[in-house]
Amino acid sequence: MTFGVRTLSLRRRLVLAFSAVALLVSAVFAVSTYLLARGYLLAQRERVIQDETFADAAFVQRRLQSSGADVAAVLTAAGTPSGHTIILKWRGQWYASALDGHRNAVPAGVLAEVAGGRAAGQRFRSNDGPVMVVGVPVPAVQAEFYEIAPLRELDGNLRLLSAILMGGALLATAAGAALGAWASRSVVTPLNRVAVTAASIAGGDLDNRLPATLDPELATIVGSFNSMVDTLQQRINRDARLAADVSHELRSPLTTLVGSVDLLNSRRDDLPERSQRALDLVTADLQRFRRLLDDLLELARSDGGLAIRPSASLELGPLLRQVLGEVGRDPSILTGAEDVVVLADKPRLGRLFRNLFENAETHGGGLTGVEISRAGSDVLVLVNDSGPGIPPRDRERVFERFATGATKRGSSSGTGLGLALVAETAVVHGGAVWCTASPSGGAQFVVRLPEARL
């Protein structure tokens, strides 16, 4: 598997970009500085050597014209700087101011140029290091004059300069990386703050907002984000109030209808058979409507922020046995640790498990078992049924509101609010609920609740 630059985080990409730019700029500066300095120092050194060579050649010419005697004494008297070597060809003989001086030390190109009557110079590397040779024809005495000057000092200075420039480039790159890290923090920190705030708002904390900033470029983003959340909160609160108001207004006529239907049911035997069947249908729909209204009121309370996390201790085992009895199941199917205590609101937690049990009975082929277990500081309640199970792709969707599609696991009443209310209630109690496959082949709903420490 190959990874490109796009797989790196934003912070690392910024650091890498700053480092690359700093390295490029410092490298260009270092190379250009080195080339300019090297060219200037070499040109200056070459001029000095050429001037010295011509001066020494003139001195040797005068001495040979005046004395024409001991050539070695003439070369010694030339007084060349330390390290310089003079090589002279006079009257077909080769002479040198040093024992290791020889015509072979002079490049063939320079020898040819001087033999042709033209002055020449060349830099090359000898066994002792870099040197420069300058050759001058001396036709007045029929001689060829060569002077070899060492460049070791200049070479050392250039090496030192290159090391300094290289170190400066590395320091500039490190400074660029540090600047990139600082800049990335300045860029990523506001993004992280937005992400954390957005996650908190998505989790239900609609009162959370981004703090004000003095940065004029971020102020627009912060203001737009907070304005968006304000609008969202107002819309959610308006919808929640609408649902609560509608549900509350429906309770009065519903109570009247329930009373009337109860009255009719008390005289059911006096009604004709056809009217009895109609009364049964009305009674069933009225119960379904009543359950739907209760679910809407509970969801509206949760959406409106009125659902406060419970703080009362409650024994979970007896509550589950009571709910099992209410749905007509034998409490003996409850297994596991029944001595656990949770912080809960008894009516709401009872409604949570009643919805799960009734869903298992109505849509899951029957409730097969309820198990209580501990998982660290949490309590898990496993509700198993004998139905065909729920496909993995639908195990999250069943907890959505009005999810009564292909899964047909929305609620016991068919409104699609039962499991949504289960999820909302679990969150209010500081827990969660999810669906998986039961070991027996059906569906398994797992409710996680924090255990109360007594």
C-alpha positions in Angstrom: 0.0 0.0 0.0 1.4 3.4 -1.0 0.7 6.6 0.9 0.8 10.0 -0.8 1.0 13.5 0.6 -2.8 13.7 0.7 -3.0 11.0 3.3 -1.0 13.2 5.8 -2.9 15.4 8.2 -3.4 19.1 7.6 -0.9 20.0 10.3 1.8 17.7 8.8 1.1 19.0 5.3 1.6 22.6 6.6 4.8 21.7 8.4 6.1 19.9 5.3 5.2 22.8 3.0 6.9 25.4 5.3 10.0 23.1 5.6 10.1 22.6 1.8 9.9 26.3 1.1 12.5 27.2 3.7 14.8 24.5 2.3 14.3 25.6 -1.3 14.9 29.3 -0.4 17.9 28.6 1.8 19.4 26.2 -0.7 19.1 28.7 -3.6 20.6 31.4 -1.3 23.4 29.1 -0.2 24.3 27.9 -3.7 24.2 31.3 -5.2 26.3 32.8 -2.3 28.8 30.0 -2.6 29.1 30.4 -6.4 29.5 34.1 -6.2 32.0 34.0 -3.4 34.0 31.2 -5.1 34.1 33.0 -8.4 35.2 36.3 -6.7 37.9 34.6 -4.5 39.3 32.5 -7.4 39.4 35.5 -9.8 41.2 37.6 -7.1 43.6 34.8 -6.4 44.3 34.2 -10.1 45.1 37.9 -10.6 47.5 37.9 -7.7 49.3 34.8 -9.0 49.5 36.2 -12.5 50.9 39.5 -11.2 53.5 37.7 -9.1 54.4 35.4 -12.1 54.9 38.3 -14.5 57.0 40.2 -11.8 59.1 37.1 -11.1 59.6 36.4 -14.9 60.8 40.0 -15.4 63.2 39.6 -12.5 64.6 36.4 -13.9 64.9 37.9 -17.3 66.9 40.9 -16.0 69.2 38.6 -14.0 69.8 36.3 -16.9 70.6 39.2 -19.2 73.0 40.8 -16.7 74.8 37.7 -15.4 73.8 34.7 -17.5 75.5 32.6 -14.9 74.1 30.4 -12.1 70.5 29.8 -13.0 69.8 28.1 -9.6 71.0 31.2 -7.8 68.8 33.4 -10.0 65.7 31.3 -9.2 66.5 31.4 -5.5 67.0 35.2 -5.6 63.6 35.6 -7.2 62.1 35.6 -3.7 58.8 33.8 -4.5 56.2 33.4 -1.8 56.3 30.3 0.4 55.0 27.3 -1.4 55.5 28.7 -4.9 57.7 26.7 -7.3 59.4 28.2 -10.3 60.2 26.0 -13.3 62.4 27.6 -16.1 63.4 26.3 -19.5 66.5 28.1 -20.7 68.7 27.2 -23.6 67.0 23.8 -23.8 67.6 22.9 -20.2 65.0 22.7 -17.4 65.6 24.3 -14.0 63.4 24.4 -10.9 63.5 26.3 -7.6 62.4 23.2 -5.6 63.7 19.7 -5.7 60.3 18.2 -6.6 59.8 20.7 -9.4 59.9 19.2 -12.9 58.5 20.0 -16.3 56.0 17.1 -15.8 54.4 19.1 -13.1 53.2 21.6 -15.8 50.1 20.5 -17.8 50.8 19.8 -21.4 48.3 22.5 -22.5 50.2 25.2 -20.7 53.5 24.0 -22.1 52.1 24.1 -25.6 50.7 27.6 -25.2 53.9 29.1 -23.8 56.0 27.3 -26.4 53.9 29.0 -29.0 54.7 32.4 -27.5 51.5 33.0 -25.5 51.1 33.4 -21.7 48.7 30.8 -20.2 47.4 29.7 -16.9 45.5 26.7 -15.5 44.1 25.3 -12.3 44.5 21.6 -11.5 44.8 19.2 -8.6 48.2 17.8 -7.9 49.3 15.3 -5.3 49.6 18.1 -2.8 46.2 19.5 -3.5 44.7 22.2 -5.8 47.3 24.5 -7.5 47.5 27.0 -10.3 50.3 27.3 -12.8 51.0 30.4 -14.9 53.4 30.2 -17.9 55.1 33.2 -19.5 57.3 33.2 -22.5 60.5 35.2 -22.1 61.8 35.7 -25.7 64.4 38.2 -24.7 66.5 35.4 -23.2 64.9 32.5 -25.2 63.3 31.1 -22.0 60.0 29.8 -20.8 59.0 30.8 -17.2 56.4 28.8 -15.2 55.3 29.5 -11.6 53.1 27.0 -9.7 51.2 28.5 -6.7 49.3 26.3 -4.2 45.5 27.0 -3.6 45.2 24.9 -0.4 44.3 27.9 1.7 41.7 29.1 -0.7 40.3 25.6 -1.0 40.0 25.4 2.8 38.2 28.7 3.0 35.8 27.6 0.3 35.1 24.4 2.2 34.5 26.3 5.4 32.2 28.7 3.6 30.2 25.7 2.1 29.9 24.1 5.5 28.6 27.4 7.0 26.1 27.9 4.2 25.0 24.2 4.5 24.5 24.6 8.2 22.6 27.9 7.7 20.3 26.1 5.2 19.6 23.3 7.7 18.9 25.9 10.4 16.6 27.8 8.0 14.8 24.5 7.3 14.4 23.8 11.0 13.1 27.3 11.5 10.7 26.8 8.6 9.4 23.6 10.2 9.0 25.4 13.5 7.1 28.2 11.8 5.0 25.7 10.0 4.2 23.9 13.3 3.2 27.3 14.8 1.1 28.2 11.8 -0.5 24.8 11.7 -1.6 25.2 15.3 -3.0 28.6 14.5 -4.9 27.1 11.6 -6.0 23.7 13.1 -6.9 25.0 16.6 -9.9 27.0 15.4 -10.9 24.0 13.2 -10.7 21.6 16.2 -12.7 24.0 18.3 -15.4 24.1 15.6 -15.3 20.3 15.3 -15.6 19.9 19.1 -18.5 22.4 19.3 -20.3 20.8 16.3 -19.9 17.4 17.9 -21.3 18.7 21.2 -24.3 20.3 19.4 -24.9 17.1 17.4 -24.9 15.3 20.7 -27.8 17.4 21.9 -26.1 20.4 23.6 -27.8 23.1 21.6 -26.7 25.8 24.0 -23.0 25.3 23.2 -21.4 28.1 21.0 -18.0 29.1 19.7 -16.3 31.6 21.9 -15.8 35.1 20.5 -12.5 35.9 18.8 -10.6 39.1 18.0 -9.2 37.7 14.7 -11.2 39.6 12.0 -10.9 36.6 9.6 -12.2 34.1 12.1 -14.8 36.4 13.5 -17.0 36.0 10.4 -16.8 32.2 10.6 -17.6 32.2 14.3 -20.5 34.6 13.9 -21.9 32.6 11.0 -21.5 29.3 12.9 -23.2 30.7 16.0 -26.0 32.3 14.0 -26.6 29.0 12.2 -26.8 27.1 15.6 -29.1 29.8 17.0 -31.4 29.3 14.0 -31.2 25.6 14.3 -32.0 25.7 18.0 -35.0 28.0 17.5 -36.4 25.7 14.8 -35.9 22.6 16.9 -37.5 24.3 19.9 -40.4 25.6 17.8 -41.0 22.1 16.4 -40.7 20.6 19.9 -43.2 23.1 21.3 -45.5 22.5 18.4 -45.5 18.7 19.0 -45.9 19.2 22.7 -48.7 21.7 22.3 -50.5 19.6 19.7 -50.1 16.5 21.8 -51.3 18.3 24.9 -54.3 19.8 23.1 -55.2 16.3 21.9 -55.3 14.9 25.4 -58.6 16.6 26.3 -60.6 15.2 23.3 -58.8 11.9 23.7 -59.9 11.7 27.3 -63.4 12.4 26.2 -63.2 9.7 23.5 -61.7 7.2 26.0 -64.5 7.9 28.5 -67.1 7.5 25.8 -65.6 4.3 24.5 -65.3 2.9 28.0 -69.0 3.7 28.5 -69.9 1.9 25.3 -67.7 -1.1 26.3 -69.6 -1.3 29.6 -72.8 -1.9 27.6 -71.2 -3.9 24.9 -73.5 -6.8 25.4 -76.5 -4.6 24.6 -75.1 -3.7 21.2 -75.7 -5.7 18.0 -72.9 -7.9 16.8 -72.0 -5.5 14.0 -71.8 -2.6 16.4 -69.6 -4.7 18.7 -67.1 -5.3 15.9 -67.1 -1.6 15.2 -66.6 -0.8 18.9 -63.6 -3.2 19.0 -62.0 -1.5 16.1 -62.5 1.9 17.6 -61.2 0.7 21.0 -58.0 -0.7 19.3 -57.4 2.4 17.3 -58.0 4.6 20.3 -55.5 2.7 22.4 -53.0 3.0 19.5 -53.7 6.7 19.3 -53.2 7.0 23.0 -49.9 5.3 22.9 -48.8 7.5 20.0 -49.8 10.6 21.9 -47.8 9.5 24.9 -44.7 8.8 22.7 -45.0 12.2 21.0 -45.2 13.9 24.4 -42.1 12.1 25.6 -40.1 12.8 22.5 -41.2 16.5 22.6 -40.0 16.7 26.2 -36.7 15.2 25.2 -36.3 17.6 22.1 -37.2 20.6 24.2 -34.5 19.9 26.7 -36.9 19.1 29.5 -35.6 15.6 30.0 -33.4 15.8 33.0 -31.0 13.0 33.8 -32.5 10.9 36.7 -30.7 10.7 40.0 -32.9 8.3 41.9 -31.6 4.8 42.7 -33.6 1.9 41.3 -33.2 -1.9 41.5 -33.2 -3.1 37.9 -34.2 -6.7 38.6 -37.6 -6.1 40.2 -38.4 -3.5 37.5 -37.8 -5.9 34.7 -39.9 -8.6 36.4 -42.7 -6.2 36.8 -42.6 -5.1 33.1 -42.4 -8.8 32.0 -45.6 -9.4 34.0 -47.3 -6.4 32.4 -46.6 -7.7 28.9 -47.9 -11.2 29.8 -44.5 -13.0 30.0 -43.2 -15.3 32.7 -40.6 -13.3 34.8 -38.6 -16.5 35.1 -37.1 -15.8 31.6 -35.0 -13.0 33.4 -31.5 -14.3 34.1 -28.2 -12.8 35.2 -27.2 -10.4 38.0 -30.5 -9.1 39.3 -29.0 -7.2 42.3 -27.7 -4.2 40.2 -28.9 -0.7 41.0 -29.1 2.1 38.4 -29.9 5.8 38.5 -33.3 6.0 36.7 -36.7 7.4 36.5 -38.9 4.3 37.1 -41.9 5.2 34.8 -39.7 6.2 31.9 -37.2 3.3 32.2 -40.2 0.9 32.5 -41.6 2.3 29.3 -38.2 1.7 27.6 -38.2 -2.0 28.4 -42.0 -2.3 27.8 -41.4 -1.1 24.3 -38.5 -3.5 23.7 -40.5 -6.5 25.1 -43.6 -5.6 23.1 -41.6 -5.2 19.9 -40.1 -8.6 20.5 -43.5 -10.1 21.0 -45.2 -8.3 18.1 -42.4 -8.2 15.4 -39.7 -10.6 16.7 -41.5 -13.9 16.9 -41.7 -13.7 20.6 -39.5 -12.8 23.6 -37.1 -15.6 24.4 -35.0 -14.2 27.2 -33.8 -11.2 29.1 -30.3 -11.2 30.7 -28.6 -8.7 33.0 -24.8 -8.5 33.1 -22.1 -6.2 34.2 -19.5 -4.6 31.9 -17.1 -2.6 34.0 -19.0 0.3 35.5 -22.0 -0.3 33.3 -25.0 -2.6 33.3 -26.1 -4.4 30.1 -29.6 -5.7 29.6 -29.9 -8.2 26.7 -33.3 -8.6 25.1 -33.5 -11.6 22.7 -36.3 -12.7 20.4 -36.9 -15.7 18.1 -37.6 -13.7 14.9 -35.7 -13.6 11.7 -33.3 -11.0 13.0 -32.5 -7.5 11.6 -30.1 -7.1 8.7 -26.8 -5.3 9.6 -27.7 -2.4 7.3 -30.9 -1.7 9.2 -29.7 -2.1 12.8 -29.1 1.6 13.2 -32.1 2.7 11.1 -34.6 0.9 13.4 -34.0 3.5 16.1 -34.9 6.4 13.8 -38.3 8.0 14.2 -41.1 6.6 12.1 -38.8 3.8 10.8 -41.5 1.3 9.8 -40.1 0.3 6.4 -38.8 -3.1 5.3 -37.7 -4.0 8.9 -41.2 -3.5 10.4 -39.5 -3.0 13.8 -40.5 0.6 14.4 -42.7 0.1 17.5 -45.3 -2.2 19.0 -48.1 0.1 17.8 -46.7 0.4 14.3 -46.1 4.2 14.6 -42.4 4.0 14.3 -41.8 5.8 17.6 -41.3 3.0 20.0 -37.6 2.2 19.4 -36.8 5.9 18.8 -38.2 6.5 22.2 -36.1 3.7 23.6 -33.0 5.3 22.2 -33.9 8.8 23.5 -34.7 7.4 27.0 -31.4 5.5 27.1 -29.4 8.6 26.3 -31.3 10.6 28.9 -30.2 7.9 31.5 -26.6 8.3 30.4 -26.6 5.0 28.4 -27.2 3.7 24.9 -29.0 1.0 23.0 -28.0 -1.0 19.9 -29.0 -4.0 18.0 -27.1 -7.1 17.1 -27.7 -10.8 16.3 -29.0 -13.1 19.0 -27.1 -16.3 19.7 -30.5 -18.1 19.0 -30.7 -16.6 15.5 -33.1 -13.7 16.2 -32.5 -10.1 17.1 -30.8 -9.0 20.3 -31.3 -5.5 21.7 -28.6 -4.4 24.2 -29.4 -1.6 26.6 -26.4 -0.1 28.4 -26.9 1.9 31.7 -24.4 3.2 34.2 -24.5 1.3 37.4 -25.1 3.3 40.6 -22.3 2.9 43.2 -23.8 2.7 46.6 
